[in-house]
Structures are given as structure tokens and as C-alpha cells.
């Protein structure tokens, strides 16, 4: 067994007001079951000043990222974790624009 291979960049997004549900495909785990995933995001493709989303356990391959700023672009990366260690980070996703809040009707 060895650590997982580098996954593909997240490729599907459900856009919500101030949140994005990010979907990805697990990479090859080389016979050692994937135990968790790590996801991080940033406003630049070079992933400087990124924020990491923790607690993505098990085989779940999507997560809602909340508290994002509307009308801003975000890039996402994912990596897979098994008993042997963590894969390299995926390439950054295409930029995703967070939806504006729906205005309240008076």
C-alpha cells in the first residue's frame, strides 16, 4: 500500500448564496482505503492565503463551503488521505463565482 495518487481538480459546483457545494472524484488509493479528504480554497489560482476545510471524513466526495463572500471568485483544491498519508493537492479548479444573496421583498 501507498499514499493516494493526486486527484483531479474539483469539477462540479452547486452555487448557493454565500456558499458553494464542491464535488470531486477520489483518486486511486492503491489498495489502502481512503479515510478522509482535505479541501482548500483561495481567491487566486496560486492558492496563496488559502483556507482549509477540515473534517471531511469517509468516502463523502462533496462538501458545502460556507461563509464565502458574494460576487468573488474562488479556486478549490482537494487531496485524498489514507493510512499511508495524504496525496498531493489537485490542480486548482476553474474559478467559481459565489452567488449574491437574493434580495428580500418588502
C-alpha positions as CSV (number, residue, x, y, z in Angstrom):
1,X,0.0,0.0,0.0
2,X,1.0,3.6,-0.6
3,X,-0.5,7.0,-0.3
4,X,-3.2,8.0,-2.8
5,X,-2.4,9.5,-6.2
6,X,-3.0,13.1,-6.9
7,X,-6.8,13.6,-7.6
8,X,-8.3,15.6,-10.4
9,X,-9.4,19.2,-9.7
10,X,-12.9,19.6,-8.3
11,X,-15.2,19.8,-11.3
12,X,-18.7,20.3,-10.2
13,X,-20.2,23.1,-8.1
14,X,-23.6,23.8,-6.7
15,X,-23.8,27.6,-6.2
16,X,-25.8,28.9,-3.3
17,X,-26.0,32.4,-1.7
18,X,-22.7,32.8,0.2
19,X,-21.8,29.1,-0.2
20,X,-20.7,26.5,-2.7
21,X,-21.1,22.8,-2.6
22,X,-17.8,21.4,-4.1
23,X,-17.8,17.9,-5.7
24,X,-14.7,15.9,-6.7
25,X,-13.7,12.3,-7.7
26,X,-11.5,10.3,-5.4
27,X,-8.1,9.3,-6.7
28,X,-6.5,5.8,-6.8
29,X,-5.9,4.7,-3.2
30,X,-3.5,1.8,-4.2
31,X,-5.3,-0.8,-2.1
32,X,-5.4,1.3,1.1
33,X,-8.9,2.7,1.6
34,X,-9.3,6.4,1.6
35,X,-10.2,7.6,5.1
36,X,-10.7,11.3,4.5
37,X,-10.3,14.3,2.2
38,X,-8.9,17.8,2.6
39,X,-10.2,20.7,0.7
40,X,-8.8,24.2,0.5
41,X,-9.8,27.4,-1.3
42,X,-8.4,30.8,-2.2
43,X,-9.2,33.8,-4.3
44,X,-6.1,33.3,-6.5
45,X,-5.1,30.4,-8.7
46,X,-1.7,30.2,-7.0
47,X,-3.6,29.3,-3.8
48,X,-1.8,31.9,-1.7
49,X,-3.6,32.8,1.5
50,X,-5.8,29.7,1.2
51,X,-8.3,28.4,3.8
52,X,-8.6,24.7,4.6
53,X,-11.9,22.9,5.2
54,X,-11.4,20.2,7.8
55,X,-13.5,17.3,9.0
56,X,-14.3,15.6,5.6
57,X,-14.2,12.0,6.8
58,X,-15.1,8.8,5.0
59,X,-16.0,8.4,1.4
60,X,-18.0,11.6,1.0
61,X,-16.8,13.4,-2.1
62,X,-18.5,16.7,-1.7
63,X,-18.8,19.4,1.0
64,X,-20.5,22.7,1.4
65,X,-18.1,25.6,1.9
66,X,-19.9,28.4,3.7
67,X,-19.3,32.0,4.7
68,X,-17.9,32.9,1.3
69,X,-18.2,36.5,0.0
70,X,-20.7,37.1,-2.7
71,X,-19.5,38.2,-6.2
72,X,-16.0,36.9,-5.5
73,X,-14.2,34.2,-7.4
74,X,-12.7,31.2,-5.6
75,X,-10.4,28.3,-6.6
76,X,-10.6,24.9,-4.9
77,X,-8.2,22.1,-4.4
78,X,-8.7,18.6,-2.9
79,X,-6.4,15.8,-1.7
80,X,-7.1,12.3,-0.5
81,X,-5.9,10.8,2.8
82,X,-5.4,7.1,3.6
83,X,-3.5,5.2,6.3
84,X,-0.2,5.7,4.4
85,X,-0.6,9.5,4.1
86,X,-2.0,12.3,2.0
87,X,-1.9,12.7,-1.8
88,X,-0.5,15.8,-3.4
89,X,-3.1,18.6,-3.8
90,X,-5.1,18.5,-7.0
91,X,-4.6,21.3,-9.5
92,X,-6.8,24.3,-8.8
93,X,-10.3,24.2,-10.1
94,X,-11.7,26.6,-12.6
95,X,-12.7,29.9,-10.8
96,X,-16.2,29.7,-9.2
97,X,-18.2,32.9,-8.6
98,X,-20.3,32.9,-5.4
99,X,-23.9,33.9,-5.9
100,X,-25.3,37.1,-4.5
101,X,-27.9,36.9,-1.7
102,X,-31.4,37.1,-3.0
103,X,-32.9,40.5,-2.0
104,X,-35.7,40.4,0.4
105,X,-39.1,41.7,-0.8
106,X,-40.7,44.3,1.3
